[in-house]
Amino acid sequence: MARLSRAESRARTRERLLTAAAELFTERGVNGTSVEQIAERAGFSRGAFYGNFADKQELVRELLLERTRAEESEVRAMGASFAAASEELRAWNRERAEHLPQWLALRLELVLHALREPDSRPLAAERDRRAQAAIADGVRANTPGADADFLALLIHALEDGLLIQHLLDPERVPADVVVDAVSYLLGTARG
């Protein structure tokens, strides 16, 4: 087995620390999780943590950026045509619903962290702006003449709210309800 380069080893350590932090933040919240707990869950010492992150706040910022890039990539991968991507969106929402408690807990915990730590708000806002920009690109392609930025804001907010509703009452609110809501909203915007 080939030995990892220093850069590869460091990248793997950072990834394990970020994964451990995401798990712990989901379970205990950002404020309820210590650096020691993150390092231990990842299988490292405090030294390994501080060799990769200045403090827990830097790790939270990195986790936010990582989640932002992943979600932006997923939204853009759906393609410009909503009609063509509709079934892909349904499948994506159903798959995400399988891990919704963990995904939503982390999403809400990062929002709560931004609420409690004002210095984190600009990054959290940037995360939402990037997600909304990806959504707006799809809206522009499917709803010419509509205010794509405003519709993207509505879709993003609907997604958060509807996912909470699905989590609380999955029998009444299906996993792919977001796709139905977006279809309805875009249809209404088209007139």
N, C-alpha and C positions, 0 to 999 in steps of 0.2 A: 504494500500500500504506500503510495507516494506521500511524502511529508508535506504538510501545508506550509505555504510561505507565511511570513509574519503578517502580511496584509490579509491573507485569507483566514488565518487563525483569529486575527482581531475582528474581522467582519463576522465570523461565525460566533465569537463570544458576544459581540454586540447584539446579534440576532437572537441568541439565547436569552440574553438579559431583557431585550424588548418583549420577547414572547412570555417570559416569566412575569414581567411587569404587567402585561395585558391581562394575564390570567389572575394575578393577585388584585389588580385594580377592579376587575369584574367581581371578584369574591368579596373584597374588603374595602374597596374605594381607594382613591389616591391617598387621602389623608390617613387612612387606616393601614397603609402599607409602608414598611420601612425599607431602607436600602439593604439592610441585612437580610430581610425576608426575600427580597428580589434576588440578591446574590445567592442565597441558599437554594431557592427554587431552581435557579439556573445551574446550580452545581459549582458555583464559584465563591471566592472570598470577597470581602469588601474591597480589597485591593484591586481585584479584577473589575469590580464595578467602577471604582474611581479612576481606573486606568482607561475607561471608555467614556465616562460621563463625569462632568464636574460635580453634579448633584442630581437629586431626584427631579428637579424642575427641568433640567436639560433633557433627561430621559423622557419626561412627559412631552416636551416640545418635539423630540424626535419621534415619539410614538404618534403624536398628532400628524406630523408630516408624513410618516409612513402610511397611516390610515388614509390620509388625504390623497396621496399618490395612487394607492390601490383603488379607492372608490372612484376617483376621476378616470382612471384607466378602464375600470369596469363599465362606467357610464358611456365613455367614448366608444368602447368596443361594441356597444349595442347598435351602432350604425346610425346613419342620418335618417333613415326611413322608419318612422314609428310603426307603420303598418307591417313592414317586413320584420321588424325587431319585436313585435308584440309577443309572439310565442317564446322567443328567447328571453324577453323580460319576465314573462310568467314563470318560465323554468328557473330563472335566476332568483326570483322572489320566493319560489317554493323551496329551493335549495337553501337560501338564506334563512328561511323560517325554521329549518331544522336546528339552526344554531342561534336563533333569535334571542333567547334569554341572555346568552353570553355577549352577542354582538350589541344588543341594545343596552345592556348593563354598562359595557365599556363606553359606548357612545354617550350615554347620559352621565356617566362618571366624569368623562372628559369635559362635558358641558358644565357640570357642577364645579369641577376644578377651576374652570375659567371664571365662574361666578365668584368663587372664593379667592382666587388669585388674579387680581386685575392685570398683572403683567402678562398673563397667559391669554387674555382676551383677544389681542390683535392676531395671534396665531390661530386661535379658534375661529375667529371671523374670516381669516384668510382661507382656512380649510373649507368653510361653508361657501365662500365666494367662488372658490375653484370648483366645488361640486356643482354649484348653481350655474357656472359658466359652461360646464360640460352639458348640463341639462338644457341650457338656453340654446346651444348649438343645435341640438336635436329639435327643439321647438321651432327655431327659425326655418329649418329644413321642412318641417311638416305643417307649419301654420304661418305662411307668408303674411306680412302686414300686421301680425299680432305683436304686442309688447312682449317679446321673448324673455327679457330679463325679469319682468314682473311675473310672467307665467312660471318661469323657472323657480322663483322664490316661492310661489304658491305650491308648486309640485314638491319642492324640497320640504316645505313645512308639512304638507299633506302626508308625505312619506313618513316623517317622524311620528306624527299623530296616529296615522293608520296602523303603523307597526306596533305602537303601544296598545291600540285597541285590539289588534289581532292577538297580541300576547295575553291580554286580559280575558278575551272571549273568543278563542279560536273556532268554536262551533258556529258562532254568528258572523265572524269577520274572517273571510278566507285569506290565505297567505298571499295570494296574488291580487288582493283588493287594490293595491297601489296602481296596478296596470289599468284596472277598471276606472279608477279615479282620474288617472292621467288621460285616458281615452275620452272620458266624459268632459273633462276640462278643455282639452284641445278641440273636441267637437263643438263645444259651446263657443270657444274663441273663434272658430271658423265661421260661426253664424249658422 
